[in-house]
Amino acid sequence: MGTEPGVEIVHADVTPDPLDEAAARLAVDARDAGAVVSFAGIVRDHDEGRGVLRLSYTAHPTASATLRGVVDAVVAEHLERYGPSERAMRVWISHRVGELGVGDVAFVCAVSSAHRGEAFRLCADLVDRVKAEVPIWKEQFFHDGGKEWVAALG
């Protein structure tokens, strides 16, 4: 996009492939970016006092399209509320599906911008809305042999 104000969606998808936060950061970085902010949702080893062995994420067939729609909506709302950036902003966002172990990256969002405040705001808004609106569910498997479904991301 060069130096035109606006937001470029570099990547937005749901994938079974491993996610790499560093690669996402590099994908949005540019000479006009004074800030690159990223979020990585990582599978932790516990939940509410129970030891977690692994997770399984399942997506509705519309999840990728829904994710792209959510990203478009959040970007439009951001531009309406805050106005265009001094330089182009860039977004890379993806959620993984399938079997993940403790320490695996499940969700990545990276945003670059001329200034840190707008990058932090957009990244946080994207993460919150994707978690709330994209039809992806996780099943947790515990050390005690139990399991449970959670109708939320991350």
VMD Tcl script that builds the backbone (N, CA, C; Angstrom):
set m [mol new atoms 462]
animate dup $m
set s [atomselect $m all]
$s set {name element resname resid chain x y z} {
  {N N MET 1 A 0.809 -1.193 0.000}
  {CA C MET 1 A 0.000 0.000 0.000}
  {C C MET 1 A 0.856 1.261 0.000}
  {N N GLY 2 A 2.140 1.144 0.212}
  {CA C GLY 2 A 2.979 2.326 0.192}
  {C C GLY 2 A 2.688 3.243 1.353}
  {N N THR 3 A 2.555 4.549 1.074}
  {CA C THR 3 A 2.347 5.520 2.143}
  {C C THR 3 A 0.899 5.996 2.229}
  {N N GLU 4 A -0.013 5.368 1.511}
  {CA C GLU 4 A -1.420 5.758 1.572}
  {C C GLU 4 A -2.009 5.328 2.916}
  {N N PRO 5 A -2.769 6.227 3.563}
  {CA C PRO 5 A -3.417 5.815 4.801}
  {C C PRO 5 A -4.420 4.695 4.538}
  {N N GLY 6 A -4.614 3.844 5.508}
  {CA C GLY 6 A -5.552 2.742 5.391}
  {C C GLY 6 A -5.021 1.534 6.119}
  {N N VAL 7 A -5.697 0.409 5.949}
  {CA C VAL 7 A -5.287 -0.832 6.582}
  {C C VAL 7 A -5.221 -1.913 5.522}
  {N N GLU 8 A -4.086 -2.567 5.445}
  {CA C GLU 8 A -3.905 -3.689 4.520}
  {C C GLU 8 A -4.028 -4.989 5.310}
  {N N ILE 9 A -4.935 -5.856 4.865}
  {CA C ILE 9 A -5.075 -7.174 5.479}
  {C C ILE 9 A -4.100 -8.092 4.743}
  {N N VAL 10 A -2.972 -8.356 5.356}
  {CA C VAL 10 A -1.930 -9.185 4.746}
  {C C VAL 10 A -2.349 -10.650 4.735}
  {N N HIS 11 A -3.005 -11.075 5.823}
  {CA C HIS 11 A -3.411 -12.475 5.953}
  {C C HIS 11 A -4.538 -12.559 6.979}
  {N N ALA 12 A -5.560 -13.348 6.683}
  {CA C ALA 12 A -6.645 -13.610 7.634}
  {C C ALA 12 A -7.239 -14.969 7.285}
  {N N ASP 13 A -7.009 -15.961 8.159}
  {CA C ASP 13 A -7.462 -17.297 7.825}
  {C C ASP 13 A -7.504 -18.190 9.060}
  {N N VAL 14 A -8.194 -19.302 8.912}
  {CA C VAL 14 A -8.212 -20.390 9.882}
  {C C VAL 14 A -7.452 -21.527 9.211}
  {N N THR 15 A -6.544 -22.167 9.942}
  {CA C THR 15 A -5.655 -23.140 9.318}
  {C C THR 15 A -5.316 -24.301 10.251}
  {N N PRO 16 A -5.053 -25.485 9.693}
  {CA C PRO 16 A -4.542 -26.589 10.508}
  {C C PRO 16 A -3.015 -26.517 10.664}
  {N N ASP 17 A -2.385 -25.596 9.956}
  {CA C ASP 17 A -0.924 -25.495 9.958}
  {C C ASP 17 A -0.407 -24.769 11.198}
  {N N PRO 18 A 0.784 -25.142 11.672}
  {CA C PRO 18 A 1.379 -24.433 12.809}
  {C C PRO 18 A 1.511 -22.936 12.526}
  {N N LEU 19 A 1.362 -22.141 13.578}
  {CA C LEU 19 A 1.458 -20.686 13.463}
  {C C LEU 19 A 2.787 -20.213 14.049}
  {N N ASP 20 A 3.323 -19.154 13.447}
  {CA C ASP 20 A 4.616 -18.609 13.839}
  {C C ASP 20 A 4.460 -17.108 14.068}
  {N N GLU 21 A 4.472 -16.711 15.343}
  {CA C GLU 21 A 4.291 -15.293 15.676}
  {C C GLU 21 A 5.370 -14.425 15.043}
  {N N ALA 22 A 6.609 -14.886 15.048}
  {CA C ALA 22 A 7.700 -14.097 14.464}
  {C C ALA 22 A 7.489 -13.882 12.966}
  {N N ALA 23 A 7.028 -14.904 12.267}
  {CA C ALA 23 A 6.765 -14.770 10.829}
  {C C ALA 23 A 5.612 -13.795 10.579}
  {N N ALA 24 A 4.595 -13.820 11.432}
  {CA C ALA 24 A 3.475 -12.882 11.294}
  {C C ALA 24 A 3.959 -11.453 11.487}
  {N N ARG 25 A 4.818 -11.238 12.488}
  {CA C ARG 25 A 5.375 -9.901 12.733}
  {C C ARG 25 A 6.164 -9.422 11.515}
  {N N LEU 26 A 6.970 -10.292 10.959}
  {CA C LEU 26 A 7.751 -9.918 9.769}
  {C C LEU 26 A 6.851 -9.605 8.581}
  {N N ALA 27 A 5.747 -10.314 8.467}
  {CA C ALA 27 A 4.832 -10.112 7.340}
  {C C ALA 27 A 4.170 -8.741 7.353}
  {N N VAL 28 A 4.020 -8.141 8.537}
  {CA C VAL 28 A 3.374 -6.822 8.617}
  {C C VAL 28 A 4.375 -5.675 8.767}
  {N N ASP 29 A 5.613 -5.993 9.041}
  {CA C ASP 29 A 6.614 -4.947 9.248}
  {C C ASP 29 A 6.914 -4.235 7.929}
  {N N ALA 30 A 7.192 -2.955 8.018}
  {CA C ALA 30 A 7.515 -2.151 6.840}
  {C C ALA 30 A 8.309 -0.928 7.288}
  {N N ARG 31 A 8.913 -0.258 6.340}
  {CA C ARG 31 A 9.744 0.912 6.659}
  {C C ARG 31 A 8.954 2.041 7.307}
  {N N ASP 32 A 7.661 2.133 7.024}
  {CA C ASP 32 A 6.860 3.212 7.607}
  {C C ASP 32 A 6.241 2.829 8.957}
  {N N ALA 33 A 6.521 1.620 9.430}
  {CA C ALA 33 A 5.950 1.150 10.699}
  {C C ALA 33 A 6.859 1.540 11.858}
  {N N GLY 34 A 6.321 2.341 12.765}
  {CA C GLY 34 A 7.039 2.675 13.985}
  {C C GLY 34 A 6.728 1.705 15.100}
  {N N ALA 35 A 5.729 0.841 14.875}
  {CA C ALA 35 A 5.335 -0.138 15.889}
  {C C ALA 35 A 4.819 -1.397 15.207}
  {N N VAL 36 A 5.202 -2.516 15.761}
  {CA C VAL 36 A 4.606 -3.800 15.397}
  {C C VAL 36 A 4.188 -4.444 16.706}
  {N N VAL 37 A 2.894 -4.713 16.832}
  {CA C VAL 37 A 2.326 -5.308 18.031}
  {C C VAL 37 A 1.789 -6.671 17.653}
  {N N SER 38 A 2.023 -7.655 18.523}
  {CA C SER 38 A 1.480 -8.975 18.225}
  {C C SER 38 A 0.942 -9.637 19.481}
  {N N PHE 39 A 0.045 -10.573 19.242}
  {CA C PHE 39 A -0.540 -11.391 20.285}
  {C C PHE 39 A -0.425 -12.837 19.835}
  {N N ALA 40 A -0.002 -13.707 20.737}
  {CA C ALA 40 A 0.008 -15.142 20.467}
  {C C ALA 40 A -0.759 -15.830 21.586}
  {N N GLY 41 A -1.808 -16.550 21.224}
  {CA C GLY 41 A -2.541 -17.370 22.176}
  {C C GLY 41 A -1.878 -18.736 22.217}
  {N N ILE 42 A -1.378 -19.123 23.364}
  {CA C ILE 42 A -0.578 -20.339 23.508}
  {C C ILE 42 A -1.305 -21.314 24.426}
  {N N VAL 43 A -1.286 -22.582 24.081}
  {CA C VAL 43 A -1.932 -23.615 24.903}
  {C C VAL 43 A -1.179 -23.721 26.226}
  {N N ARG 44 A -1.899 -23.486 27.320}
  {CA C ARG 44 A -1.289 -23.558 28.651}
  {C C ARG 44 A -1.543 -24.930 29.265}
  {N N ASP 45 A -0.833 -25.201 30.341}
  {CA C ASP 45 A -0.885 -26.528 30.968}
  {C C ASP 45 A -1.928 -26.654 32.069}
  {N N HIS 46 A -2.808 -25.661 32.198}
  {CA C HIS 46 A -3.812 -25.710 33.258}
  {C C HIS 46 A -5.047 -24.903 32.855}
  {N N ASP 47 A -6.152 -25.208 33.515}
  {CA C ASP 47 A -7.374 -24.418 33.389}
  {C C ASP 47 A -8.199 -24.630 34.649}
  {N N GLU 48 A -8.420 -23.546 35.375}
  {CA C GLU 48 A -9.224 -23.583 36.599}
  {C C GLU 48 A -8.787 -24.709 37.535}
  {N N GLY 49 A -7.472 -24.805 37.743}
  {CA C GLY 49 A -6.935 -25.771 38.694}
  {C C GLY 49 A -6.748 -27.179 38.175}
  {N N ARG 50 A -7.107 -27.427 36.938}
  {CA C ARG 50 A -6.950 -28.771 36.356}
  {C C ARG 50 A -5.783 -28.760 35.374}
  {N N GLY 51 A -5.011 -29.823 35.383}
  {CA C GLY 51 A -3.888 -29.950 34.462}
  {C C GLY 51 A -4.368 -30.296 33.062}
  {N N VAL 52 A -3.938 -29.521 32.072}
  {CA C VAL 52 A -4.334 -29.730 30.680}
  {C C VAL 52 A -3.238 -30.506 29.961}
  {N N LEU 53 A -3.644 -31.572 29.252}
  {CA C LEU 53 A -2.721 -32.368 28.437}
  {C C LEU 53 A -2.609 -31.804 27.024}
  {N N ARG 54 A -3.782 -31.505 26.458}
  {CA C ARG 54 A -3.829 -31.042 25.061}
  {C C ARG 54 A -5.193 -30.427 24.798}
  {N N LEU 55 A -5.304 -29.789 23.624}
  {CA C LEU 55 A -6.567 -29.214 23.168}
  {C C LEU 55 A -6.846 -29.690 21.758}
  {N N SER 56 A -8.105 -29.646 21.396}
  {CA C SER 56 A -8.495 -29.884 20.012}
  {C C SER 56 A -9.435 -28.752 19.611}
  {N N TYR 57 A -9.050 -28.007 18.578}
  {CA C TYR 57 A -9.893 -26.920 18.070}
  {C C TYR 57 A -10.654 -27.412 16.854}
  {N N THR 58 A -11.954 -27.134 16.832}
  {CA C THR 58 A -12.826 -27.500 15.724}
  {C C THR 58 A -13.491 -26.234 15.200}
  {N N ALA 59 A -13.493 -26.090 13.876}
  {CA C ALA 59 A -14.082 -24.897 13.255}
  {C C ALA 59 A -15.290 -25.271 12.411}
  {N N HIS 60 A -16.273 -24.412 12.438}
  {CA C HIS 60 A -17.408 -24.528 11.522}
  {C C HIS 60 A -16.881 -24.277 10.110}
  {N N PRO 61 A -17.487 -24.863 9.075}
  {CA C PRO 61 A -17.012 -24.633 7.699}
  {C C PRO 61 A -16.967 -23.150 7.290}
  {N N THR 62 A -17.732 -22.315 7.964}
  {CA C THR 62 A -17.739 -20.880 7.631}
  {C C THR 62 A -16.710 -20.070 8.428}
  {N N ALA 63 A -15.896 -20.732 9.243}
  {CA C ALA 63 A -15.008 -20.007 10.162}
  {C C ALA 63 A -14.036 -19.075 9.441}
  {N N SER 64 A -13.428 -19.518 8.356}
  {CA C SER 64 A -12.477 -18.642 7.642}
  {C C SER 64 A -13.175 -17.405 7.088}
  {N N ALA 65 A -14.323 -17.610 6.475}
  {CA C ALA 65 A -15.072 -16.465 5.929}
  {C C ALA 65 A -15.547 -15.547 7.050}
  {N N THR 66 A -15.976 -16.137 8.155}
  {CA C THR 66 A -16.406 -15.329 9.291}
  {C C THR 66 A -15.242 -14.524 9.850}
  {N N LEU 67 A -14.081 -15.151 9.972}
  {CA C LEU 67 A -12.904 -14.439 10.470}
  {C C LEU 67 A -12.588 -13.246 9.570}
  {N N ARG 68 A -12.590 -13.449 8.265}
  {CA C ARG 68 A -12.308 -12.337 7.339}
  {C C ARG 68 A -13.359 -11.232 7.472}
  {N N GLY 69 A -14.613 -11.616 7.651}
  {CA C GLY 69 A -15.668 -10.621 7.836}
  {C C GLY 69 A -15.495 -9.834 9.126}
  {N N VAL 70 A -15.116 -10.518 10.197}
  {CA C VAL 70 A -14.872 -9.850 11.476}
  {C C VAL 70 A -13.705 -8.879 11.333}
  {N N VAL 71 A -12.641 -9.308 10.685}
  {CA C VAL 71 A -11.482 -8.427 10.486}
  {C C VAL 71 A -11.894 -7.193 9.698}
  {N N ASP 72 A -12.625 -7.385 8.607}
  {CA C ASP 72 A -13.089 -6.236 7.802}
  {C C ASP 72 A -13.936 -5.281 8.647}
  {N N ALA 73 A -14.834 -5.832 9.468}
  {CA C ALA 73 A -15.710 -5.003 10.288}
  {C C ALA 73 A -14.923 -4.234 11.349}
  {N N VAL 74 A -13.990 -4.896 12.018}
  {CA C VAL 74 A -13.194 -4.237 13.059}
  {C C VAL 74 A -12.329 -3.142 12.447}
  {N N VAL 75 A -11.731 -3.420 11.304}
  {CA C VAL 75 A -10.905 -2.409 10.631}
  {C C VAL 75 A -11.761 -1.200 10.256}
  {N N ALA 76 A -12.938 -1.442 9.687}
  {CA C ALA 76 A -13.824 -0.336 9.302}
  {C C ALA 76 A -14.228 0.490 10.527}
  {N N GLU 77 A -14.566 -0.189 11.627}
  {CA C GLU 77 A -14.932 0.518 12.858}
  {C C GLU 77 A -13.752 1.322 13.404}
  {N N HIS 78 A -12.563 0.741 13.336}
  {CA C HIS 78 A -11.356 1.419 13.807}
  {C C HIS 78 A -11.103 2.698 12.996}
  {N N LEU 79 A -11.214 2.589 11.686}
  {CA C LEU 79 A -10.986 3.757 10.827}
  {C C LEU 79 A -12.056 4.827 11.058}
  {N N GLU 80 A -13.287 4.385 11.276}
  {CA C GLU 80 A -14.365 5.345 11.526}
  {C C GLU 80 A -14.160 6.064 12.865}
  {N N ARG 81 A -13.760 5.305 13.865}
  {CA C ARG 81 A -13.605 5.888 15.203}
  {C C ARG 81 A -12.355 6.743 15.338}
  {N N TYR 82 A -11.220 6.266 14.795}
  {CA C TYR 82 A -9.943 6.936 15.011}
  {C C TYR 82 A -9.425 7.683 13.787}
  {N N GLY 83 A -10.045 7.445 12.643}
  {CA C GLY 83 A -9.558 8.054 11.409}
  {C C GLY 83 A -8.377 7.272 10.862}
  {N N PRO 84 A -7.947 7.609 9.652}
  {CA C PRO 84 A -6.832 6.870 9.050}
  {C C PRO 84 A -5.520 7.168 9.776}
  {N N SER 85 A -4.631 6.211 9.718}
  {CA C SER 85 A -3.303 6.368 10.290}
  {C C SER 85 A -2.491 7.320 9.419}
  {N N GLU 86 A -1.439 7.832 9.996}
  {CA C GLU 86 A -0.507 8.680 9.246}
  {C C GLU 86 A 0.102 7.893 8.078}
  {N N ARG 87 A 0.299 6.614 8.272}
  {CA C ARG 87 A 0.809 5.701 7.247}
  {C C ARG 87 A -0.054 4.440 7.279}
  {N N ALA 88 A 0.124 3.593 6.311}
  {CA C ALA 88 A -0.658 2.357 6.228}
  {C C ALA 88 A -0.442 1.486 7.459}
  {N N MET 89 A -1.507 0.845 7.897}
  {CA C MET 89 A -1.424 -0.180 8.931}
  {C C MET 89 A -1.562 -1.531 8.223}
  {N N ARG 90 A -0.989 -2.565 8.832}
  {CA C ARG 90 A -1.050 -3.901 8.245}
  {C C ARG 90 A -1.478 -4.901 9.315}
  {N N VAL 91 A -2.250 -5.910 8.880}
  {CA C VAL 91 A -2.791 -6.913 9.800}
  {C C VAL 91 A -2.491 -8.307 9.276}
  {N N TRP 92 A -2.055 -9.178 10.174}
  {CA C TRP 92 A -1.895 -10.610 9.920}
  {C C TRP 92 A -2.582 -11.309 11.085}
  {N N ILE 93 A -3.553 -12.192 10.775}
  {CA C ILE 93 A -4.301 -12.852 11.845}
  {C C ILE 93 A -4.692 -14.263 11.401}
  {N N SER 94 A -4.545 -15.218 12.322}
  {CA C SER 94 A -4.904 -16.592 11.994}
  {C C SER 94 A -5.171 -17.377 13.274}
  {N N HIS 95 A -6.112 -18.309 13.170}
  {CA C HIS 95 A -6.404 -19.238 14.271}
  {C C HIS 95 A -6.182 -20.644 13.760}
  {N N ARG 96 A -5.540 -21.433 14.567}
  {CA C ARG 96 A -5.249 -22.818 14.206}
  {C C ARG 96 A -6.393 -23.730 14.640}
  {N N VAL 97 A -6.600 -24.802 13.898}
  {CA C VAL 97 A -7.548 -25.846 14.264}
  {C C VAL 97 A -6.817 -27.182 14.283}
  {N N GLY 98 A -7.431 -28.164 14.936}
  {CA C GLY 98 A -6.830 -29.490 15.038}
  {C C GLY 98 A -6.291 -29.729 16.442}
  {N N GLU 99 A -5.447 -30.751 16.561}
  {CA C GLU 99 A -4.868 -31.147 17.845}
  {C C GLU 99 A -3.652 -30.278 18.157}
  {N N LEU 100 A -3.641 -29.684 19.360}
  {CA C LEU 100 A -2.525 -28.862 19.813}
  {C C LEU 100 A -2.085 -29.311 21.195}
  {N N GLY 101 A -0.784 -29.299 21.412}
  {CA C GLY 101 A -0.236 -29.648 22.711}
  {C C GLY 101 A 0.111 -28.408 23.510}
  {N N VAL 102 A 0.422 -28.621 24.769}
  {CA C VAL 102 A 0.841 -27.527 25.641}
  {C C VAL 102 A 2.057 -26.844 25.007}
  {N N GLY 103 A 1.987 -25.513 24.933}
  {CA C GLY 103 A 3.070 -24.732 24.335}
  {C C GLY 103 A 2.858 -24.399 22.871}
  {N N ASP 104 A 1.917 -25.075 22.211}
  {CA C ASP 104 A 1.639 -24.768 20.803}
  {C C ASP 104 A 0.912 -23.431 20.690}
  {N N VAL 105 A 1.132 -22.750 19.579}
  {CA C VAL 105 A 0.479 -21.478 19.320}
  {C C VAL 105 A -0.856 -21.752 18.626}
  {N N ALA 106 A -1.942 -21.248 19.213}
  {CA C ALA 106 A -3.289 -21.485 18.699}
  {C C ALA 106 A -3.840 -20.302 17.917}
  {N N PHE 107 A -3.348 -19.097 18.206}
  {CA C PHE 107 A -3.946 -17.889 17.636}
  {C C PHE 107 A -2.875 -16.804 17.577}
  {N N VAL 108 A -2.751 -16.152 16.422}
  {CA C VAL 108 A -1.779 -15.068 16.269}
  {C C VAL 108 A -2.438 -13.879 15.586}
  {N N CYS 109 A -2.154 -12.699 16.124}
  {CA C CYS 109 A -2.558 -11.445 15.493}
  {C C CYS 109 A -1.360 -10.510 15.549}
  {N N ALA 110 A -0.980 -9.948 14.413}
  {CA C ALA 110 A 0.101 -8.974 14.352}
  {C C ALA 110 A -0.395 -7.754 13.587}
  {N N VAL 111 A -0.084 -6.573 14.119}
  {CA C VAL 111 A -0.502 -5.313 13.515}
  {C C VAL 111 A 0.684 -4.364 13.490}
  {N N SER 112 A 0.917 -3.742 12.340}
  {CA C SER 112 A 1.942 -2.699 12.270}
  {C C SER 112 A 1.272 -1.366 11.995}
  {N N SER 113 A 1.903 -0.321 12.494}
  {CA C SER 113 A 1.363 1.026 12.370}
  {C C SER 113 A 2.485 2.030 12.570}
  {N N ALA 114 A 2.224 3.258 12.203}
  {CA C ALA 114 A 3.207 4.314 12.438}
  {C C ALA 114 A 3.411 4.551 13.932}
  {N N HIS 115 A 2.359 4.338 14.734}
  {CA C HIS 115 A 2.423 4.636 16.157}
  {C C HIS 115 A 1.903 3.473 16.994}
  {N N ARG 116 A 2.456 3.298 18.186}
  {CA C ARG 116 A 2.120 2.140 19.032}
  {C C ARG 116 A 0.664 2.123 19.484}
  {N N GLY 117 A 0.110 3.276 19.827}
  {CA C GLY 117 A -1.255 3.307 20.352}
  {C C GLY 117 A -2.256 2.712 19.399}
  {N N GLU 118 A -2.183 3.104 18.135}
  {CA C GLU 118 A -3.145 2.575 17.165}
  {C C GLU 118 A -2.897 1.095 16.894}
  {N N ALA 119 A -1.646 0.659 16.929}
  {CA C ALA 119 A -1.346 -0.762 16.729}
  {C C ALA 119 A -1.888 -1.594 17.892}
  {N N PHE 120 A -1.670 -1.128 19.140}
  {CA C PHE 120 A -2.201 -1.834 20.303}
  {C C PHE 120 A -3.725 -1.897 20.254}
  {N N ARG 121 A -4.378 -0.773 19.963}
  {CA C ARG 121 A -5.845 -0.731 19.931}
  {C C ARG 121 A -6.404 -1.704 18.904}
  {N N LEU 122 A -5.876 -1.638 17.676}
  {CA C LEU 122 A -6.409 -2.500 16.620}
  {C C LEU 122 A -6.148 -3.967 16.928}
  {N N CYS 123 A -4.963 -4.304 17.397}
  {CA C CYS 123 A -4.655 -5.700 17.724}
  {C C CYS 123 A -5.601 -6.216 18.813}
  {N N ALA 124 A -5.785 -5.445 19.878}
  {CA C ALA 124 A -6.663 -5.870 20.972}
  {C C ALA 124 A -8.101 -6.024 20.498}
  {N N ASP 125 A -8.577 -5.070 19.705}
  {CA C ASP 125 A -9.949 -5.155 19.195}
  {C C ASP 125 A -10.139 -6.379 18.307}
  {N N LEU 126 A -9.162 -6.657 17.464}
  {CA C LEU 126 A -9.243 -7.826 16.582}
  {C C LEU 126 A -9.290 -9.120 17.394}
  {N N VAL 127 A -8.397 -9.255 18.354}
  {CA C VAL 127 A -8.344 -10.475 19.161}
  {C C VAL 127 A -9.667 -10.677 19.901}
  {N N ASP 128 A -10.163 -9.635 20.540}
  {CA C ASP 128 A -11.416 -9.760 21.297}
  {C C ASP 128 A -12.591 -10.155 20.408}
  {N N ARG 129 A -12.703 -9.531 19.258}
  {CA C ARG 129 A -13.847 -9.809 18.377}
  {C C ARG 129 A -13.739 -11.189 17.727}
  {N N VAL 130 A -12.553 -11.589 17.314}
  {CA C VAL 130 A -12.403 -12.930 16.734}
  {C C VAL 130 A -12.771 -13.974 17.778}
  {N N LYS 131 A -12.289 -13.808 19.011}
  {CA C LYS 131 A -12.617 -14.760 20.077}
  {C C LYS 131 A -14.125 -14.829 20.318}
  {N N ALA 132 A -14.810 -13.701 20.190}
  {CA C ALA 132 A -16.243 -13.644 20.478}
  {C C ALA 132 A -17.124 -14.114 19.323}
  {N N GLU 133 A -16.653 -13.964 18.084}
  {CA C GLU 133 A -17.560 -14.133 16.943}
  {C C GLU 133 A -17.229 -15.238 15.952}
  {N N VAL 134 A -16.018 -15.716 15.923}
  {CA C VAL 134 A -15.662 -16.736 14.923}
  {C C VAL 134 A -16.005 -18.119 15.485}
  {N N PRO 135 A -16.729 -18.936 14.706}
  {CA C PRO 135 A -17.188 -20.238 15.207}
  {C C PRO 135 A -16.075 -21.289 15.246}
  {N N ILE 136 A -15.288 -21.192 16.311}
  {CA C ILE 136 A -14.240 -22.172 16.604}
  {C C ILE 136 A -14.429 -22.560 18.060}
  {N N TRP 137 A -14.399 -23.873 18.318}
  {CA C TRP 137 A -14.600 -24.382 19.667}
  {C C TRP 137 A -13.407 -25.226 20.062}
  {N N LYS 138 A -13.117 -25.220 21.360}
  {CA C LYS 138 A -12.012 -26.064 21.813}
  {C C LYS 138 A -12.517 -27.131 22.771}
  {N N GLU 139 A -11.897 -28.286 22.658}
  {CA C GLU 139 A -12.125 -29.380 23.588}
  {C C GLU 139 A -10.827 -29.555 24.361}
  {N N GLN 140 A -10.931 -29.495 25.685}
  {CA C GLN 140 A -9.757 -29.640 26.535}
  {C C GLN 140 A -9.694 -31.060 27.080}
  {N N PHE 141 A -8.480 -31.599 27.113}
  {CA C PHE 141 A -8.235 -32.934 27.651}
  {C C PHE 141 A -7.335 -32.784 28.869}
  {N N PHE 142 A -7.787 -33.329 30.017}
  {CA C PHE 142 A -7.115 -33.110 31.291}
  {C C PHE 142 A -6.308 -34.312 31.759}
  {N N HIS 143 A -5.363 -34.047 32.655}
  {CA C HIS 143 A -4.540 -35.099 33.256}
  {C C HIS 143 A -5.366 -36.131 34.004}
  {N N ASP 144 A -6.487 -35.700 34.568}
  {CA C ASP 144 A -7.313 -36.627 35.364}
  {C C ASP 144 A -8.214 -37.511 34.495}
  {N N GLY 145 A -8.054 -37.430 33.158}
  {CA C GLY 145 A -8.855 -38.249 32.253}
  {C C GLY 145 A -10.114 -37.564 31.774}
  {N N GLY 146 A -10.465 -36.452 32.357}
  {CA C GLY 146 A -11.657 -35.741 31.939}
  {C C GLY 146 A -11.423 -34.887 30.695}
  {N N LYS 147 A -12.514 -34.436 30.143}
  {CA C LYS 147 A -12.448 -33.536 29.000}
  {C C LYS 147 A -13.679 -32.645 29.020}
  {N N GLU 148 A -13.569 -31.485 28.366}
  {CA C GLU 148 A -14.716 -30.596 28.287}
  {C C GLU 148 A -14.599 -29.718 27.048}
  {N N TRP 149 A -15.761 -29.346 26.521}
  {CA C TRP 149 A -15.840 -28.412 25.406}
  {C C TRP 149 A -15.965 -26.992 25.952}
  {N N VAL 150 A -15.304 -26.078 25.289}
  {CA C VAL 150 A -15.377 -24.668 25.654}
  {C C VAL 150 A -15.761 -23.905 24.401}
  {N N ALA 151 A -16.872 -23.194 24.448}
  {CA C ALA 151 A -17.353 -22.451 23.264}
  {C C ALA 151 A -16.710 -21.071 23.208}
  {N N ALA 152 A -15.393 -21.046 23.213}
  {CA C ALA 152 A -14.640 -19.796 23.110}
  {C C ALA 152 A -13.275 -20.124 22.527}
  {N N LEU 153 A -12.612 -19.109 22.027}
  {CA C LEU 153 A -11.277 -19.290 21.473}
  {C C LEU 153 A -10.234 -19.014 22.532}
  {N N GLY 154 A -9.004 -19.454 22.229}
  {CA C GLY 154 A -7.835 -19.075 23.011}
  {C C GLY 154 A -7.699 -19.653 24.362}
}
mol reanalyze $m
mol bondsrecalc $m
mol representation Tube
mol addrep $m
